[in-house]
Amino acid sequence: MDENHVPWLQRWTASERLSGRERLLAASALGIIAALAAGCSGGPTEPDGPSLFEVRAVMNCMPYLDAGSLQAEGAALVLGGDTFDLVTFDTLATGEAFSMIPPDRPALLLLRHADGTVDPVPMALPEVTGDTVGLAVHVGYRVLEDRFLAEAAAGWFDQPDPPASILFVGNSYTYANGGLDSHVDSMLSERFPDLHLKTGSYTVGGATLENHFHDQDLRALIQSGGWDLVVFQEQSLRPIENPDLMWEFAFLLDSVVTESGGRTSFFMTWPREYAPQTLGALEYAYRYAGAHLDASVAPVGTAWLLAVGMAPSLDLWESDMSHPTISGTYLAACVYYSLLTGESAQGMAYAPEGVGRAAEVIRQAAWAAVSARAPVDWRWF
């Protein structure tokens, strides 16, 4: 992967800013983890020799930086004897580093807090072969467990295959114009004819996530399993007027999904036509939910206003200044297509009847909104 083609990638430099106490804590924690690993494997093994790890990492920082939450001072990755600071951008921390690590050596993420405490998050390194190994590190947060999880995989952040089964849960914003699920199905089936995609929809007019959580039929549908991805759309005003209530039931619904073997995604809605200034509140509410659940967020609202800015005559709202026209629903489908594939929808044959020449602008806006946050990966934030 060429750094020049990955604008979100920023380089780490070796850190000299860890205090002696922090270095001692890191060394102690690594020693404990190594001892535990050795005990589980029946005793220590002699490494064949250190490998040169080229590390690229992305960390979900929003729970870490959130006011009143963890109150971060900084974060660093400890690999063997090397410590690298993470460079924070928006709610992500990204970086690249080179480190010599024996193949049986665990690693640590250090979270440093304003009160001087440091939380070590252990991370097991994958089995590797060869002298130089790419290492992709993903750090996410699980709100109900109140902890960060660090995962490392050999290789880079390759775009995964799209999910083979998707359930869309929402209200009239989701079922308008033939249903968002049907348009996403058409687009993914064109691009991946061998995917054997299954999509479904569970919608109730005006429903909130709170209503959906208490719906036993929906719960049974999710718990029946077989859904790789479950997409939730909140009622359009609740993220603005009562985000805490949205988050409460987003967290509860996510637990139903994850316990059933699926992953959660959030369909960020758009502002009412008369209130474009509410986009910031919508973005924050959905990003907060996604970040605290390590769940992907489809930035439909962001793409919506981008498209209007690119083509002011674009007709996305119905006359009620709330519900989507067919062009608005198609924009939401293009956002989900880009999120699930890591690709722009430009050049695709499929576009619903009635969209016409607006399709190109809609596809551009969708890709711009999705690709602004990288890496693009439907499995997590």
C-alpha positions as CSV (number, residue, x, y, z in Angstrom):
1,M,0.0,0.0,0.0
2,D,1.5,3.3,-1.1
3,E,1.4,6.0,1.6
4,N,0.9,8.6,-1.1
5,H,-2.4,7.0,-2.0
6,V,-3.7,6.8,1.6
7,P,-4.4,10.4,2.8
8,W,-5.5,9.3,6.3
9,L,-2.2,7.6,7.0
10,Q,0.2,9.6,9.2
11,R,3.6,8.5,10.4
12,W,4.4,7.7,14.0
13,T,7.8,8.6,15.5
14,A,9.5,6.8,18.4
15,S,8.2,8.4,21.6
16,E,10.5,9.8,24.3
17,R,7.5,11.2,26.2
18,L,6.6,8.2,28.3
19,S,7.5,8.7,31.9
20,G,9.7,6.2,33.8
21,R,6.5,5.0,35.6
22,E,4.8,4.5,32.3
23,R,7.7,2.6,30.8
24,L,7.8,0.4,34.0
25,L,4.1,-0.3,33.7
26,A,4.4,-1.2,30.1
27,A,7.3,-3.5,30.7
28,S,5.6,-5.1,33.7
29,A,2.3,-5.6,31.8
30,L,4.2,-7.1,28.8
31,G,6.0,-9.5,31.2
32,I,2.8,-10.6,32.8
33,I,1.1,-11.2,29.4
34,A,4.1,-13.1,28.1
35,A,4.2,-15.3,31.2
36,L,0.5,-16.1,30.9
37,A,1.0,-16.9,27.3
38,A,3.9,-19.2,28.0
39,G,1.9,-20.9,30.8
40,C,-1.0,-21.6,28.4
41,S,1.2,-23.0,25.7
42,G,3.1,-25.4,28.0
43,G,6.2,-23.3,28.4
44,P,8.4,-20.7,26.7
45,T,9.6,-21.3,23.2
46,E,12.8,-20.0,21.6
47,P,12.0,-17.5,18.8
48,D,13.5,-18.1,15.5
49,G,14.5,-14.4,15.5
50,P,12.9,-11.1,15.3
51,S,10.7,-10.0,12.4
52,L,10.5,-6.5,11.0
53,F,6.9,-5.4,11.4
54,E,5.6,-2.6,9.3
55,V,2.7,-1.5,11.4
56,R,-0.3,0.5,10.2
57,A,-3.0,1.1,12.8
58,V,-6.3,2.9,13.2
59,M,-7.9,3.6,16.6
60,N,-11.4,4.7,17.4
61,C,-10.7,7.7,19.7
62,M,-14.2,9.1,20.3
63,P,-14.9,7.2,23.6
64,Y,-11.3,8.0,24.6
65,L,-11.6,11.8,23.9
66,D,-15.2,12.3,25.0
67,A,-15.7,14.9,27.6
68,G,-16.7,13.3,30.9
69,S,-15.6,9.9,29.8
70,L,-12.0,8.7,29.7
71,Q,-10.4,12.1,29.4
72,A,-7.4,11.1,27.3
73,E,-4.0,12.7,27.4
74,G,-2.6,10.5,24.7
75,A,-2.2,7.0,23.4
76,A,0.8,4.9,22.3
77,L,1.5,1.5,21.0
78,V,4.2,-0.6,22.6
79,L,5.8,-3.2,20.3
80,G,8.7,-5.1,21.8
81,G,11.1,-2.5,23.0
82,D,9.7,0.3,20.8
83,T,7.0,2.8,21.8
84,F,5.1,4.8,19.1
85,D,2.7,7.7,19.7
86,L,-0.6,7.7,17.8
87,V,-1.4,10.8,15.8
88,T,-5.0,11.9,16.5
89,F,-7.2,13.2,13.8
90,D,-10.9,14.0,14.4
91,T,-12.1,10.9,16.3
92,L,-9.5,8.6,14.7
93,A,-5.8,8.0,15.6
94,T,-3.8,6.6,12.8
95,G,-0.1,5.8,12.2
96,E,2.6,3.9,10.6
97,A,5.8,2.5,12.2
98,F,8.6,0.0,11.8
99,S,9.5,-2.2,14.7
100,M,11.7,-5.3,15.3
101,I,9.6,-7.8,17.4
102,P,10.4,-11.4,18.3
103,P,7.6,-13.6,16.9
104,D,6.3,-14.7,20.3
105,R,6.2,-11.2,21.8
106,P,2.8,-9.7,22.8
107,A,2.1,-6.0,22.3
108,L,0.3,-3.3,24.3
109,L,-1.8,-0.2,23.6
110,L,-1.2,2.4,26.3
111,L,-4.1,4.8,27.1
112,R,-2.9,7.8,29.1
113,H,-5.4,9.8,31.2
114,A,-5.5,13.3,32.5
115,D,-5.0,12.2,36.1
116,G,-1.7,10.5,35.3
117,T,-3.0,6.9,35.2
118,V,-2.2,4.6,32.3
119,D,-4.5,1.8,31.1
120,P,-2.6,-1.0,29.2
121,V,-4.7,-2.9,26.6
122,P,-3.0,-6.2,25.6
123,M,-2.9,-7.3,22.0
124,A,-1.9,-10.7,20.7
125,L,0.3,-10.6,17.5
126,P,-0.7,-13.0,14.7
127,E,1.5,-15.9,13.6
128,V,3.8,-14.6,10.9
129,T,6.2,-15.9,8.3
130,G,9.0,-14.1,6.6
131,D,11.4,-11.4,7.7
132,T,9.1,-8.4,7.0
133,V,5.5,-8.5,8.0
134,G,2.7,-6.0,7.5
135,L,0.6,-5.6,10.7
136,A,-2.9,-4.0,10.6
137,V,-4.0,-2.9,14.1
138,H,-7.6,-2.0,14.8
139,V,-8.6,-0.6,18.2
140,G,-12.3,-0.4,19.1
141,Y,-14.4,0.2,22.1
142,R,-17.3,-1.8,23.6
143,V,-19.5,0.4,25.7
144,L,-21.4,-2.3,27.6
145,E,-18.1,-3.9,28.5
146,D,-16.5,-0.5,29.2
147,R,-13.2,-1.5,27.6
148,F,-11.1,-1.1,24.5
149,L,-10.2,-4.1,22.4
150,A,-7.1,-4.2,20.3
151,E,-6.8,-6.6,17.4
152,A,-3.9,-7.2,15.1
153,A,-3.9,-9.1,11.8
154,A,-1.1,-9.8,9.3
155,G,-1.4,-7.7,6.2
156,W,-3.1,-4.3,5.7
157,F,-6.6,-2.9,5.9
158,D,-8.0,-4.8,2.9
159,Q,-11.6,-4.1,2.1
160,P,-13.6,-7.2,3.3
161,D,-16.3,-8.8,1.1
162,P,-19.7,-7.3,1.5
163,P,-22.0,-9.0,4.0
164,A,-24.1,-11.8,2.5
165,S,-27.2,-10.9,4.5
166,I,-28.4,-7.5,5.6
167,L,-31.5,-6.6,7.6
168,F,-32.6,-2.9,7.5
169,V,-34.6,-1.7,10.6
170,G,-36.3,1.7,10.6
171,N,-39.4,3.6,9.7
172,S,-40.7,5.4,6.7
173,Y,-37.3,6.9,5.9
174,T,-36.2,3.3,5.3
175,Y,-39.3,1.9,3.5
176,A,-40.0,4.9,1.2
177,N,-39.7,4.5,-2.5
178,G,-39.8,0.7,-2.6
179,G,-37.5,0.3,0.4
180,L,-33.8,1.0,0.9
181,D,-33.1,-2.7,1.1
182,S,-34.3,-3.3,-2.5
183,H,-32.0,-0.6,-4.0
184,V,-29.0,-1.8,-2.0
185,D,-29.8,-5.3,-3.1
186,S,-29.9,-4.3,-6.8
187,M,-26.6,-2.4,-6.6
188,L,-24.7,-5.1,-4.8
189,S,-26.1,-7.9,-7.0
190,E,-24.9,-6.0,-10.1
191,R,-21.4,-5.6,-8.6
192,F,-21.2,-9.1,-7.0
193,P,-23.4,-11.5,-9.0
194,D,-22.0,-14.5,-7.2
195,L,-22.7,-13.1,-3.7
196,H,-26.1,-14.7,-3.3
197,L,-27.2,-11.7,-1.2
198,K,-30.1,-11.8,1.2
199,T,-31.7,-8.6,2.3
200,G,-34.6,-8.0,4.5
201,S,-36.5,-5.0,6.0
202,Y,-38.4,-4.5,9.3
203,T,-40.1,-1.1,9.4
204,V,-42.8,0.6,11.3
205,G,-44.0,4.1,10.5
206,G,-42.6,6.7,13.0
207,A,-40.8,4.1,15.0
208,T,-37.8,4.9,17.3
209,L,-35.1,2.6,18.3
210,E,-36.8,2.5,21.7
211,N,-40.0,1.1,19.9
212,H,-37.9,-1.4,18.0
213,F,-36.1,-2.7,21.1
214,H,-39.5,-3.5,22.7
215,D,-40.8,-5.2,19.6
216,Q,-40.7,-8.9,20.3
217,D,-41.2,-9.8,16.6
218,L,-38.1,-7.9,15.6
219,R,-36.1,-9.3,18.5
220,A,-37.1,-12.8,17.3
221,L,-36.2,-12.0,13.7
222,I,-32.7,-10.8,14.8
223,Q,-32.2,-13.7,17.2
224,S,-33.1,-16.2,14.6
225,G,-29.6,-15.5,13.3
226,G,-28.3,-15.5,9.8
227,W,-27.9,-11.7,9.5
228,D,-24.3,-10.6,8.9
229,L,-25.3,-6.9,9.3
230,V,-28.3,-5.3,10.9
231,V,-28.8,-1.6,10.0
232,F,-30.7,0.7,12.4
233,Q,-32.3,4.0,11.5
234,E,-33.5,6.2,14.4
235,Q,-36.5,8.4,14.1
236,S,-35.4,11.6,12.4
237,L,-35.7,14.1,15.3
238,R,-34.7,12.0,18.3
239,P,-30.9,12.3,17.7
240,I,-31.3,16.1,17.8
241,E,-33.9,16.3,20.6
242,N,-32.9,13.5,22.9
243,P,-29.6,11.8,21.9
244,D,-29.2,10.1,25.3
245,L,-32.4,8.1,24.7
246,M,-31.2,7.2,21.2
247,W,-27.9,6.0,22.6
248,E,-29.5,4.0,25.4
249,F,-31.5,1.9,23.0
250,A,-28.8,1.8,20.3
251,F,-26.6,0.1,22.9
252,L,-29.3,-2.4,23.9
253,L,-30.2,-3.3,20.3
254,D,-26.5,-3.8,19.5
255,S,-26.3,-6.3,22.3
256,V,-29.1,-8.3,20.7
257,V,-27.4,-8.2,17.3
258,T,-23.9,-9.2,18.6
259,E,-25.3,-12.0,20.8
260,S,-26.9,-13.4,17.6
261,G,-23.6,-13.4,15.7
262,G,-24.1,-10.2,13.6
263,R,-22.7,-6.8,13.4
264,T,-24.5,-3.4,13.8
265,S,-24.6,-0.5,11.4
266,F,-26.3,2.9,11.7
267,F,-28.1,4.7,9.0
268,M,-27.4,8.4,9.7
269,T,-30.5,10.3,8.5
270,W,-30.6,13.9,7.0
271,P,-31.8,17.2,8.3
272,R,-35.3,18.5,7.5
273,E,-35.2,20.8,4.5
274,Y,-35.9,23.8,6.7
275,A,-33.2,23.0,9.3
276,P,-29.9,22.2,7.6
277,Q,-28.1,23.5,10.7
278,T,-29.1,20.3,12.5
279,L,-26.7,18.2,10.5
280,G,-24.0,18.6,13.1
281,A,-26.2,17.2,15.9
282,L,-27.2,14.2,13.6
283,E,-23.6,13.5,12.8
284,Y,-22.5,13.6,16.4
285,A,-25.3,11.4,17.7
286,Y,-24.7,8.7,15.1
287,R,-20.9,8.9,15.3
288,Y,-21.1,8.6,19.1
289,A,-23.3,5.4,18.8
290,G,-21.0,3.9,16.2
291,A,-17.8,4.7,18.1
292,H,-19.0,3.4,21.4
293,L,-20.2,0.1,19.8
294,D,-17.4,-0.2,17.2
295,A,-20.2,-0.2,14.6
296,S,-20.2,1.3,11.2
297,V,-22.1,4.5,10.4
298,A,-23.4,5.3,6.9
299,P,-23.1,9.1,6.6
300,V,-26.3,9.6,4.5
301,G,-27.0,13.0,6.1
302,T,-23.5,14.2,5.3
303,A,-23.8,13.1,1.7
304,W,-27.3,14.6,1.5
305,L,-26.1,18.2,2.1
306,L,-23.0,17.6,0.0
307,A,-25.2,16.7,-2.9
308,V,-27.4,19.7,-2.4
309,G,-24.3,21.9,-2.3
310,M,-23.0,20.4,-5.6
311,A,-26.4,20.7,-7.3
312,P,-28.7,23.1,-5.5
313,S,-31.6,22.2,-7.8
314,L,-31.4,18.5,-6.8
315,D,-34.7,17.4,-5.4
316,L,-34.1,15.1,-2.4
317,W,-36.9,16.0,-0.1
318,E,-40.6,15.4,-0.7
319,S,-43.0,18.3,-0.3
320,D,-43.3,17.7,3.5
321,M,-39.6,18.7,3.7
322,S,-38.8,15.5,5.6
323,H,-39.3,12.3,3.6
324,P,-37.0,11.3,0.7
325,T,-37.8,11.5,-3.0
326,I,-36.6,8.6,-5.1
327,S,-33.4,10.5,-5.6
328,G,-33.0,10.8,-1.8
329,T,-33.5,7.1,-1.3
330,Y,-31.1,6.4,-4.1
331,L,-28.5,8.6,-2.4
332,A,-28.9,6.5,0.8
333,A,-28.4,3.4,-1.3
334,C,-25.2,4.8,-2.9
335,V,-23.9,5.6,0.6
336,Y,-24.5,2.1,1.7
337,Y,-23.0,0.6,-1.5
338,S,-19.8,2.6,-0.9
339,L,-19.6,1.7,2.7
340,L,-20.1,-2.0,2.1
341,T,-17.7,-2.2,-0.9
342,G,-15.1,0.5,-0.4
343,E,-15.9,1.7,-3.9
344,S,-17.7,4.5,-5.6
345,A,-20.9,3.7,-7.4
346,Q,-19.8,5.8,-10.4
347,G,-20.2,3.9,-13.6
348,M,-22.8,1.4,-12.3
349,A,-25.7,0.6,-14.6
350,Y,-28.4,0.6,-11.9
351,A,-30.3,3.7,-11.1
352,P,-34.0,3.8,-10.2
353,E,-36.5,5.3,-12.6
354,G,-37.0,8.9,-11.9
355,V,-33.4,9.7,-10.9
356,G,-32.1,10.6,-14.4
357,R,-29.0,12.7,-14.8
358,A,-28.9,13.4,-11.0
359,A,-27.4,9.9,-10.6
360,E,-23.8,11.1,-11.2
361,V,-23.9,13.9,-8.6
362,I,-25.6,11.6,-6.1
363,R,-22.9,8.9,-6.6
364,Q,-20.1,11.5,-6.2
365,A,-21.6,12.9,-3.0
366,A,-22.1,9.5,-1.5
367,W,-18.5,8.5,-2.2
368,A,-17.1,11.8,-0.9
369,A,-19.0,11.3,2.4
370,V,-17.9,7.7,2.9
371,S,-14.3,8.1,1.8
372,A,-13.7,11.1,4.0
373,R,-13.3,8.7,7.0
374,A,-10.9,5.9,6.3
375,P,-10.3,3.0,6.2
376,V,-13.7,2.2,4.7
377,D,-14.8,-1.0,6.4
378,W,-18.4,-2.0,7.1
379,R,-17.5,-4.1,10.1
380,W,-16.6,-1.2,12.4
381,F,-16.6,2.6,12.9
